Amino acid sequence: MVKIAVTGHRPDKLGGYQATENFKAIRRHMRDFLEEAPDGELFLLSGGALGIDQFWMEVGLYLELPVIACLPFEGYDARWPTASRRKYETLLDKCYEVVYVCEPGYHPSKLQTRNEYLVNNSDILTAYWNGEHVGGTANCVDYAMSVGRQVNVFNPNEIINLAHVEKFS
């Protein structure tokens, strides 16, 4: 069994919340990556955030892989728009398992605790990261490297740019 966790950017760093073509390109990349994964039982771990985390969940469920949602705390989505909350709940309902890493109630440190849980409970971390050393994705990658976890890094900007070039070629 191989557990692959994901970390990555929110929609605002992927072209905006309505950048559906960008999102499709990233999902295609995830699908191709997972279809090329070594034979054996795969489990996918996701932190459940908008953007990369939820794309990972969607692709995993599409490929009929078990998805484990490792969430920072119950009610994590409380301030999201209604449509985003509904989509999140639908994804969680389809997950193999849902784990709440911390007690309810927001605190910024709980997001890093969630990231560390993802890394500590996976064999591989896959990062859709633009390389900027600021924010949660960078912190998660840094933590994974500090504990010797295998990290696959894909730059979402390159994936998006390549998809646009191929579309107009």
N, C-alpha and C positions, 0 to 999 in steps of 0.2 A: 504494500500500500504506500502510495506517495501522496503527501499532502502539500498542495501548492496554494500559498496565500498570495493576495494581491494588495498593492497599495498604488495610489495614483491620484491624479488631479480631479478636482470638482469641475463641473461644466464651464465655469467662468474662465478657466485656463485652457479649455478645449474649443474655444470659439464662441462661447455664450450658451445660454440655456436653450436656444432654439436652433443650434447648429446640427441639425439631424444628419446631414451628409457626413460631417466629421464623426459623429457618434457611430454611424454605420461602418465607416472605415475602421474605427478602433475595434468594434465588435467583430468584424471580419478577421482582423489581425488576431484577436483573442481566439476565435474559432480555429483558425489555421494553426496557431501555436499549440492549442490543446489537442487538436487532432494528430499532431506530430509528436506528442508526448510519448515517453516510453510505454511499452505495453505493461499492463498491470492495473491494479485498481487505483483510480485517482479520486481524491477528495479535494474539493476546492474550499478555501476559507476566504471570507470576505468580511470587511468591517461595516458594510451596509450603507456607506455614505453615498450621496448623490454623485453621479459621474462614474468614474472607473470602477468603484466597488460594486455598484449596481449593474454595470455592464457585465462584469465578471459573473455575477449571479445569473443574469439573463442568459448568457452564453452557456454557462454550466448546465443550467436547467434545460436549455434547448438541446444540448448534447446528452441529456439524461444522466448527468454526473451528480453524485451527491454533493450538495452545497451546504456548508456550515456557516451560518451567520454569526459572527463574533462581534457583538454590539457593545458599545461603551457602557450603556445603561438603558434601562427600560424608559421609554418616553423620549428617546434620542431625537425622534422626528417631530416633537411637539410644536416646533416653530416653523415647520415647513408648510408650503401651500397645500391645500386640500388634495389636489391631484397628485402631488408628489407623495403624500402620506398614503393615499390609496394604493398607488403603485408599489410602494415599500411594503405595505401590509400583504399585498398579493404575492410578492416575492417571498416574504417570510413564511407565508402559509405553505409554500412549495419546497421550502428548505428541508434538508435531511435533519438538521438540528439548529436550534437557536440558543446561543449562549450569551448571557448578560455578564460582562466582565466585572462591572462595578455596581454598587448600589445606585438606586435611582437618584436623579438630581444632577444638574449640569455643573461641571467644573472642568476647565481646560485640561487639567492633568489626566482626566479620564480618557481623553482621546489618545494620549501617548500610552497609557496603560493598555488600552485596546490594541494599539499597534504592537506593543511588546508581546501581548498575548498571541496575536497572529503569528509573529515571528517564532516565538517559543514553542508553538504548537504546529509548526509546519516544517517540511523538509527543504522547501524552496520558497523564496519570496520573488514574485514577479512584480516589477515596478514599471508603471507607465508614468514616466517622470521626465521632465524637460531639463533636468540637470541643475536647476536653481537650488542653491543651498539655503533655502528658507521654507518654513512651513512643515506641515505634518508628513508629507511624502518624503521629504529630505530627512526628517528625523527618523522615520521608519527605516529607510535605506541605511542610514548611518548606524542605527541600532543593530540591524541584521548583520551588517559587516563586522561590527564590534564583537558579535558573538559567533562569528565564523559561519553564518548561514550562507548557502548558495543564493546569489541574487542575479536574476535576469533583468536587465534594464532595457526598456524600449522607449524611445522618445516619441510621444504622441504627435508632436509637431511634424516629425519626419513621416510618420504613418499617414497623417492627414495630407501633407504636401504631396506625397507619392500618389495617394488616391486621386487627388485633384489632377495631377499630371496624367495619370492613366485614363481618367475620365475624358480628358480633352485631347488625347492622342489619337 
